[in-house]
Amino acid sequence: MPDSTTRPEATERQALAEITAERGWTRRIADRVDIYLRGAARIRVIWQGDEAISGGSRYHDDGMEQYTRDLATVKGWLTH
């Protein structure tokens, strides 16, 4: 049984939010969609719960550049 000082494991969604905040991204939440903004870049992530994504899209100057259903790809966009 965990004691009161043990922090529960972060979900994929929470972990991604923490990593992106450290890298200067601003995050907006709209229900199951997280929108990350930094300069002219915008990344939109649609979540299935808090552990898997339905998809993610990357925009630059409001033009869509890429779409993926792979969480590792989205993490790569947000961590570089």
N, C-alpha and C positions, 0 to 999 in steps of 0.2 A: 504494500500500500504506500503510495507516494506521500511524503510529508508536505506541509504547507509551504515549504521553501522551494519545492521542486516546480519548475516551470513546465507546463505541458509542451509537447512537441508542436512546433509551428506547422501549419498547413503549407502546402505548396504556394498557395495564394499569399499568405502572410510572409513567407520567406522571400518570395519574389518582390513584394512591396518593400521589405527591409533592404534588400540588396540594391534596388533601384533608387531608393532614397539616398543611400550612401554615394551613389554615382550621379546625383544631381537631377534625377527625374522628378517631376511633379505628378502626383497620381490623383485622378478623379474617379469616383466610384458611382456607377449607375446600375443598381441592382446586381446582375451577374456579369457586368462589363466593367473592366478596369481600363482607363485611358491614361496612358503615360505621355507626358509632354516634356520636351527639352529643346529649346530653340525652335527651329523649323521642323523638327522631327516629332511625329506622333505615332504611338503604337497602341493599338486597340486589342484587348484580350477578352474573349468571351469564355466564361468559365462554366463547367459542368460541376457544380458543387465547389469545393475548395481544393480539390486534388488533381483535377484534369481539365483540359481546355477543350472547347468545341472548335476554336480556331483563333488565329491572331493575324492582324494585318499591320503592315508598316507603311507609313505615309511620310512624304517629304514635301513641304510647301503645298499641302492638301491634295497632292496626287498620290494615289496608291502605287506603291512599288512592288510589294510582295504580300502573299497570303500563305499561311501554313496551318496545319493542324498538329504540328509537332511542338511540344512544350520546350524541348531543348533548343530549337531554332529561335523561338521567342526569347528565351533566356539569353541567347547569343546576341540578339539585337539589342537587348537592354543592358548588357554588361560590357559592351565595347564602346 
